[in-house]
Amino acid sequence: MSYVTPKEFAAKMVDAGESKVFMSTKDTLIRAYMAGAILALAAAFAVTIAVNTGNFLVASLLFPVGFCTLYLLGFDLLTGVFTLAPLALLAKRPGVTWGGVFRNWGLVFCGNFAGAMTVAVFMAIIFTMGFSQEPNAVGQKIGVIGESRTLGYAAAGGAGLLTVFVRAVMCNWMVSTGVVAAMMSNSVSGKIMAMWMPILVFFYLGFEHSIVNMFLFPSGIMLGGEFTWADYFIYNEIPVVLGNLVGGLTFVGGMIYATHFKESPKRNANVARNDDVSGVPAE
């Protein structure tokens, strides 16, 4: 049977978190680098579709191809380890410490950033014919995105920072739902279908994803966007990373852990007849 019950995939989440905490430095960095690069390519792909077709919905429908590819290849995004790694600590897995969790987060951040930056440089070369011409239409659009999502937030002051933070929370609520949803199926097609839907939602609604932004904003700076590295980190990357952490760990990892991994005793347990019924969702 391809469907995995919530109680079963909750245990898989804890196992996955433990595995990531104990992963070697080499493997963590390589997998994070490749995840950042593939997601950056997907972002470039989506922006190109939006510019060439004038239809952002089409771009949103196709963007999840990158997320599905990196997940199936076993690569790691910061948004995913934000959700999974702490669960092994909550479950008191032997040897798992906050130091190990922070180590994993730090290495994955560095790997994701390096991968996204590699693609940012390569795509900037492509968009400008090796920096010998003005950026093409796609390159110009990337520059505008960077300006509006740094200087636009800065102009709104505290309200802007609150908005970018909440957009980041909502982003990883959806993205990590995609990570977890992939564990609901044992088939490749089932995993892809389950991942595709929440990723489509996050992208179309314009939520803030820290790794996508590792591509868009450095690219925007290289392509002539009127904002600085300080603008990028202060008004986007730092609050987005924090929002992604809160969204994934609180609304996905924490909730599933609390109700499916650490399920409370049932009321009137003496008359309950089938313990598996609680794992069947109400429709």
Summary of the structure (lengths in Angstrom):
residues: 283
radius of gyration: 19.8
end to end distance: 20.4
largest distance: 76.5
contacts: 1010
relative contact order: 0.16
helix: 77%
strand: 1%
